[in-house]
């Protein structure tokens, strides 16, 4: 099954005999059978879709996402909103101690995976800074595990401090291009941050798809603030996977990014997207089996659904190196 990413201005996506057709300037660039497609991700402005394609994708359960650096939208089939009981339990628990405990687990998982990413990316580096930053992560993880009275502010505080020395280490050890000074989100003009934001948009779509499959409400989270048009739960769950799925692949491309101007990022979009999709479709160990990371993420999110409905325990998926 394929995840189709389209990011070139002026393309047209149409339907021909149950096949997705991708055209540019009236010429067919590619045709893909719909029964081989899981998602279609539109990651640029100026791309058109036919109504026949949209309707057929809805019937088949193929999710279509639209992302730019400033906005996000997704097309849903009506049947995906039928999981009323799951959402009811989610609404009831998000603002309780159960919601806080889930938030704690997600951030502990994030810190462990950031730690693993640092160890993997600097495996050939021997430096006191490395030992020091790993010790800081270990301390933060223990603090978060053992804290008795937790709050969103406390969890976010520990996460924020950890994020600061995580990105500082990537900067000082030149695992990111030298143009990287600090983490910026929207409207960034620095090439590394542009690459990170682009990669997170792809990961976001996978998490969103998995949440709707599990019957969860994407806009009711346990950690990020809940407000109109903010998919808080997606942002919460993404925390576990950002470093391994996106940051690690950006690190691998640092030599190419360091030679590239921000306005030329389009030239490396395809390579970064391919690397991220390769990570998501690669098989990893999970409960004594080998599953694709995409399947692992789906199962983890089903466990979150079970946590809301049955008070089942949730344990983050930790990457090994």
N, C-alpha and C positions, 0 to 999 in steps of 0.2 A: 504494500500500500504506500502511496506517495503523498507527500505534503508539497503542494505547489506554491512556490513563492514568486510573485511577479513584482518587479521593482523598476521597470523601465517606462518612462513617460511615453504616452501615445499608444500603448498596447490596447488591443480589444480582445476580450474573452467572450467566446460564443459557444453555441451548441450545434453539433452536427452528428446525427445518428448515435446518440448517447456517448458522444466523445466531446471532451473539452477542446476547443480550438483556440490557439493563441496567435493573434495576428498583429503585425506591425506594418504600417504603410500599405495595408491591403494584402500583404503577403503572409501566408501561414508559416509561422515559426515552429510550431509544435502541435501535436494532437495527442491527447491522453484519454484512454477509456475511463469513464466516470467510475466504473466498478473498481478501479485501482487507486482512487483518490480519497484521502481522508479529510484534508482541509485545503482551502485556497486562501493564501495570505497576500493581500494587496498592500504593498509597502511603499507606494509612491502616489503622488497626485497625477491626474491626467490619464488614468486607466479606466476604460469603459467595460461594462458587462451587459450582456443581453438579458432581457426579462425571462426568456425561455431557460437560460442557464440557471438563473437564480431560483426559479420555481422548481426545476428538476433537482438541483442540489438540496433544496429544502425537503423534497419528498424522499431523497436518498439519505438524508441525515449528514450531508457534506457541509461542514461549517465554513462560512466565508467571513474573513476578518479584514478590516480596513484599518491600517495604522499609518500615521505620519508622526513626525516628532512632536506634534501638538495635539493630536486627537486620536481617539480609538472608537470603533464601532464594530458590531458583529451582527450577522443575520441569523435569526433563529427560526426554527420550525415551531409551530404552535404546541405540538405534543411535548416539547422539552420542558414546558412549564407545568407539568402535571404532578410533580412530586410535592404535593402540598404538605404532607405530614413531615417529611424531612425538613422542609423549610420552616415549618412551625416550630419544630424542636430546636432548629438552629437559632431562630429569633429569640426563643426563650432562654437559651444558654449563653449567647454571645456576651451578654453584660453581667454574667454571674462569675463565681469563682471557677466554674468549669471552663468558661471562656478564657479566663486569665491563665489557667493551667495549660490550655492548649497553646496560648500565645508563648508561654514559657518554653514549652517543648519545641515549638517552631524556631525560636531564637537560639536555643541550645543547639538544635540541629544546624542552624546557619553558622554559628561560631565553630562548630566541629568541622564543617565542610570548608569554611574559610581557612581554618588551620591546616586541613589536608591539602588544600590548593596551594598554600604557601610552601608546605613541605615538598609537594610534587614539583612545583615550578622552580624551587631553589635547591633541588636535590644535589646539584653539583657545587653548591656554594657552602663554604665553611666560614662563618663569621659570627662574632659575638652578637650582632644585631639580630641575627636569625634566632639564636637561642633565647634572647631577651623577649622577642615578640611572641615566640611560642609559649614561653612562661606566662606572658601577659594573657594570652588566650586561655591557657589552662586555669589561671586564677579567675578570669571572668566566668568560665564555664562552671567552676566549683561554686562561686558566689551565687550564680543564678540557680543552680541546682539546690543549694542549701538555704536560700532565702525563705524565711517563714511568712512574713507579711509582704506579699507582692502586689504591685499595681502596674498599670500600663506605663506610667511614668518611670517606674524603677526599671522595668524590662527594656524600655526604649533607651533609658540612660545607659545601661550596660551595653546594649547593642551599638549605640552611638559612639561610645568610647572605643569599643572594639573595631568598629568600622574606620575610625580615624587612624589607628595604628596599623590596620590592615592595608589601607591605601598608601599610607606613608611609607610602609615597608616596600610595597611594589614600586613606589617612586624612587626611594633612595637606593634600592638595589638594581635599578634600571631594568626591572621586569616589564615596565611600561615605557613607551617612548619618552625622551627627555622633555617633550612639550607638556607632558602631564604634570600639573602642579597640585590639583585637588579635584575631588569629584564634583561635577556639575551635571544637572539633569537636562531640563528642557532648554532649547535655544543655545546649546553649547557651541562654541566656535573652536574647540580643541579636538583634534582628530581621535584621540583615545576615548574621550567621553562620547563623541559621536558614535564610535564603534560600539561602546558599551550600551548606549541607549538603543541602538539598532538591534543588538543582540537580545537585550531585555524585551524588546517588542515581540520578537519571535517566540521567546520563552513564555511571555505573557499569554500569547494565543494558545499555546499548548495547555497551560494551566487552566485557562478559561474553558477550553473544550472539555477537559477532564472534570471540572467542577459541574458543568451543565449535565454531563453524562451521569454524575453521581447525585443529581437532583438538588445540588446546593445553590444557595442564592449568592451570586458573585459579589453583591454590593453590601453584604452584611458581614463584616469581619470581626476579629477578636483583638486586633492590635492597632492597625491603622484606623484613623478616625473615620467614622461613618458619615458621609454627606452625599448630597445629590451628585450623580454622575461619577462617583469615585468607587471603582470596584475593589473595595477594601479587602475582601477575603482573598481575591486573586493576588493582591500585593503581599498579604500575609504569607500565603503558601509559597510564593516565589522566593521568599527569603532563603529557604533551604537550598535552592538549586542554582541561584545566581552565580556563585563563585565557580562551581565546577562546570556548568553548562556554558556560561558566557565568558566570565573573566579568564578562565584557563585558555580558551580559544583566542581571545584578544592578545593574551601574553604570547602565544605562539606566533602571532602575526606582527609582533612589535617591530621587527626589522623593516618590514614593508610599510607599516604605518608611519614609522619615523621618517621615511623619505617622501611622505605624501602630504600634500596640502589639504586642509579641510574641504575645500571646494571640489577636490577630486575624489572624495570618498566613494562616489558611485563606482569607481574602477575596482574597488575591493569588496563591494557589497556581496557579490555572488560567492566569492571565496569564503567570506565569513559566514554567510548563510549556509553554505554547503558544509562547513566545519561543524556548525551547531547542529544541523540535521544529522550529520554523521554521529555526533555524540548521543543524540536522542534515539537513534536507531541501533546503536551498538548494544551488545548484550553484556549485562553485569550480573553478579551473583545476588540472588534475592530469595530468601527462605529455601536454601539448598537447591535452587533452580537457576538457570540462566535465562534472563528475560531482557528485552530491550528496555532502555531507560524510559521510553515513552510508556511502556506497559507498567513499569515500576511506579512511575508517577501516578498513573491512573489508579493502581491498587492502593497507593498511599492516600489518595484523595477519597477513595471509597472508605478507607479506615477513618478518615475525618468525618465522613457522613455517619459511619457507625458510632463514632464518639458522641456526636450530637444526639443520636437516636437511642443508643443503648448504654451510654456511659462506659463504652469499651475504652481500654487504654490506647493511647496513641504514642508511637515511637518513630522518630525521624529516621529517614534513610541516610546513612552516613557513607560517604565515598572513602575508599581505601586507595593507597598509592603503593 
